Amino acid sequence: MDDSTQNRLLKKGFSLLSRRAYSRGELRTKLLKIADEKMVEAVIKRLEQLMLLNDDDYAYNFSLSRVGREGWGPEKIKDALIRRQVPASAISIALDRIRAEVGNDYGLAVYLNKYCGKKGLPEDSKSIRNLITHLRRRGYPSDHIYGALKHILPKAVKGHNETGD
């Protein structure tokens, strides 16, 4: 292995990781533009030894950030982590930790209160459908959505929605 190439790869890895966190797969893809697979793997292992690269921590921090700041549900988080080349085991561990910390609804109630605080409660069946669609796009499962909406919607709107009028 050429020492100058390895040093250049290590410097590039440090540089990338100093700007933002990367998954192992993302960093590997970026470094493969500079050198061959064998050299890249050696550098990635070194970065892991230095505890600068850890997919479990990356997945957890990414998930926690998206739940808290963006109001994302578990499905959207999972899709985003897959696109970032995080292993399925790390995704599962991260989502389990988040669920244990923020609850089974992954912060849906908090997001819903914040969202309805800005936009107001839905007043008709069309606005309820729009809210449900919005929450599905954010990655929340339907059963969580309906469970949370039962608690915040006024009875008149619930009755109106259930009868289909």
C-alpha positions as CSV (number, residue, x, y, z in Angstrom):
1,M,0.0,0.0,0.0
2,D,1.4,3.4,-1.0
3,D,1.9,5.6,2.1
4,S,1.2,8.8,0.3
5,T,-2.1,7.6,-1.1
6,Q,-3.1,6.2,2.3
7,N,-2.2,9.5,4.0
8,R,-4.2,11.4,1.3
9,L,-7.2,9.1,1.9
10,L,-6.9,9.5,5.6
11,K,-6.7,13.3,5.2
12,K,-9.8,13.2,2.9
13,G,-11.7,11.1,5.4
14,F,-10.8,13.5,8.3
15,S,-11.8,16.4,6.2
16,L,-15.2,14.9,5.2
17,L,-15.9,13.8,8.8
18,S,-15.0,17.2,10.2
19,R,-17.8,18.8,8.2
20,R,-20.6,16.3,9.0
21,A,-21.2,12.7,10.0
22,Y,-21.1,10.0,7.4
23,S,-22.1,6.4,7.4
24,R,-19.5,3.8,6.5
25,G,-21.1,3.2,3.1
26,E,-21.3,6.9,2.2
27,L,-17.7,7.5,3.2
28,R,-16.6,4.4,1.3
29,T,-18.3,5.7,-1.8
30,K,-16.6,9.0,-1.6
31,L,-13.1,7.6,-0.9
32,L,-13.4,5.0,-3.8
33,K,-13.2,8.0,-6.2
34,I,-9.6,8.5,-5.0
35,A,-8.2,5.0,-4.5
36,D,-8.9,1.3,-4.8
37,E,-11.1,-0.8,-2.5
38,K,-8.3,-2.3,-0.5
39,M,-6.8,1.0,0.5
40,V,-10.2,2.5,1.2
41,E,-11.2,-0.4,3.5
42,A,-7.9,0.0,5.4
43,V,-8.6,3.8,5.9
44,I,-12.2,3.1,7.0
45,K,-11.1,0.6,9.5
46,R,-8.6,3.1,10.9
47,L,-11.3,5.8,11.2
48,E,-13.4,3.2,13.0
49,Q,-10.5,2.4,15.4
50,L,-10.2,6.2,16.1
51,M,-14.0,6.2,16.8
52,L,-14.6,8.8,14.1
53,L,-16.9,6.5,12.1
54,N,-19.7,4.4,13.7
55,D,-22.8,3.4,11.8
56,D,-24.8,2.6,15.0
57,D,-24.1,6.1,16.4
58,Y,-24.7,7.7,13.0
59,A,-28.1,6.0,12.6
60,Y,-29.2,6.9,16.2
61,N,-28.1,10.6,15.9
62,F,-29.7,10.9,12.5
63,S,-32.9,9.4,13.7
64,L,-33.1,11.4,16.9
65,S,-32.5,14.6,15.0
66,R,-35.2,13.9,12.4
67,V,-37.8,12.9,15.0
68,G,-37.2,15.9,17.2
69,R,-36.5,18.6,14.6
70,E,-38.2,17.5,11.5
71,G,-41.1,15.4,12.9
72,W,-40.3,12.4,10.8
73,G,-41.8,9.0,11.5
74,P,-40.1,5.7,11.5
75,E,-40.7,4.8,7.8
76,K,-39.2,8.0,6.5
77,I,-36.2,7.7,8.8
78,K,-35.7,4.1,7.7
79,D,-35.8,5.0,4.0
80,A,-33.4,7.9,4.5
81,L,-30.9,5.7,6.3
82,I,-31.1,3.1,3.6
83,R,-30.3,5.7,1.1
84,R,-27.3,6.7,3.2
85,Q,-26.1,3.1,3.1
86,V,-26.6,2.3,6.7
87,P,-26.8,-1.4,7.5
88,A,-30.3,-2.7,8.4
89,S,-29.1,-3.9,11.8
90,A,-27.9,-0.4,12.7
91,I,-31.2,1.1,11.5
92,S,-33.2,-1.4,13.6
93,I,-31.2,-0.7,16.7
94,A,-31.5,3.1,16.2
95,L,-35.3,3.0,15.7
96,D,-35.7,0.8,18.8
97,R,-33.7,3.2,20.9
98,I,-35.7,6.2,19.6
99,R,-39.0,4.4,20.3
100,A,-37.8,3.6,23.9
101,E,-36.9,7.3,24.4
102,V,-39.8,9.2,22.7
103,G,-42.5,6.6,22.9
104,N,-44.2,4.1,20.5
105,D,-45.6,6.9,18.4
106,Y,-42.1,8.2,17.6
107,G,-43.1,11.7,18.8
108,L,-46.2,11.9,16.6
109,A,-48.2,13.6,19.3
110,V,-45.6,16.2,19.9
111,Y,-45.3,16.9,16.1
112,L,-49.1,17.0,15.7
113,N,-49.5,19.5,18.6
114,K,-46.8,21.7,17.0
115,Y,-48.3,21.4,13.5
116,C,-51.9,22.1,14.6
117,G,-50.6,24.9,16.8
118,K,-49.4,26.6,13.7
119,K,-52.0,25.6,11.2
120,G,-55.0,25.1,13.5
121,L,-57.1,22.0,14.0
122,P,-58.7,20.6,10.8
123,E,-62.3,21.6,10.6
124,D,-63.7,19.5,7.8
125,S,-63.2,16.1,6.3
126,K,-61.0,17.4,3.5
127,S,-58.6,19.1,5.9
128,I,-58.6,15.9,8.0
129,R,-57.7,13.9,4.9
130,N,-55.0,16.4,4.0
131,L,-53.5,16.1,7.5
132,I,-53.6,12.3,7.3
133,T,-51.8,12.4,4.0
134,H,-49.2,14.9,5.3
135,L,-48.5,12.6,8.3
136,R,-48.2,9.5,6.0
137,R,-45.6,11.4,3.9
138,R,-43.7,12.2,7.1
139,G,-43.4,8.4,7.6
140,Y,-46.0,7.6,10.3
141,P,-48.0,4.4,10.2
142,S,-51.7,4.7,9.7
143,D,-52.6,3.1,13.1
144,H,-50.4,5.7,14.9
145,I,-52.0,8.5,12.9
146,Y,-55.6,7.5,13.7
147,G,-54.8,6.8,17.3
148,A,-53.2,10.3,17.7
149,L,-56.1,12.1,15.8
150,K,-58.7,10.5,18.1
151,H,-57.2,12.5,21.0
152,I,-57.0,15.9,19.3
153,L,-60.0,16.2,17.0
154,P,-63.2,17.7,18.3
155,K,-66.0,15.2,18.6
156,A,-68.1,17.1,16.0
157,V,-65.3,16.7,13.5
158,K,-64.8,13.0,14.4
159,G,-68.5,12.3,14.0
160,H,-68.6,14.2,10.8
161,N,-65.6,12.3,9.4
162,E,-66.9,8.9,10.5
163,T,-70.3,9.3,8.9
164,G,-68.7,10.4,5.6
165,D,-70.9,13.6,5.4
